[in-house]
Structures are given as structure tokens and as C-alpha cells.
Amino acid sequence: MEYYVYILASKRNGTLYIGVTNDLSRRVYEHRRSKGKSFSSKYLINKLVYYEEFDSISDALQREKVLKKWYRKWKIELIESVNSEWKDLYQDLY
């Protein structure tokens, strides 16, 4: 099974959300469809701008913890190292 650490953004340099899942397309879809008081719906965070794939859930969870502790500047540099235009990568999953 594959696991993913992903970063969603509200817009370029906007609010960021970092998560872990074993089904990236399903999880991004859930973020896009979420309503109510969730963090992603409150801040309109629905654009997949970065993700990494792992073979182990423990490795994915560890990476998520590390990224969540990073400075915002480092997160933006990570995103821009592979996605300089902040393109929504969700469509590329298919």
C-alpha cells in the first residue's frame, strides 16, 4: 500500500494544510467537498500543490510531523522546488 504526505493551499502563498492519507485523490476530493467548520473549508484550502509518496505509514507520519514543524518559508520553498507555478496537481492524479 502507498501512503502520501500532501500540502494543500488556498492560493499561491496562501494558507497551507499538511496531511497524510493512503488515497490521495479521495482525500483531496473530500477537502474540496467539505462544508462547515473544518479548517480546509473555513480557509478555502482545496488546491493540491505538493505531495510525496511512501511505502510505510510510519515514514509518512514522521515526514508529516517534520513538515508541520518547518517554518512557512521552508514549506513554500519546498512547494516551489517542484511546483513553481503553484499548479493544482489534483488533475494530474488521473
GIKAQUI-V778861 format. One record per backbone hydrogen bond with DSSP energy under -0.5 kcal/mol. CO is the residue of the C=O (numbers start at 0). NH is the residue of the N-H. If there is no record, write none. Layout:
co nh
CO NH
CO NH
This chain:
co nh
2 53
3 20
4 51
5 18
6 48
6 49
7 16
8 45
8 46
10 13
14 9
16 7
18 5
20 3
22 26
23 27
24 28
25 29
26 30
27 31
28 32
29 33
30 33
37 41
38 42
39 44
40 43
43 45
45 47
46 8
46 48
47 88
49 6
51 4
53 2
55 59
56 60
57 61
58 62
59 63
60 64
61 65
62 66
63 67
64 68
65 68
65 69
66 69
70 74
71 75
72 76
73 77
74 78
75 79
76 80
77 81
78 81
78 82
82 85
86 88
87 90
88 91
88 92
89 92
90 93
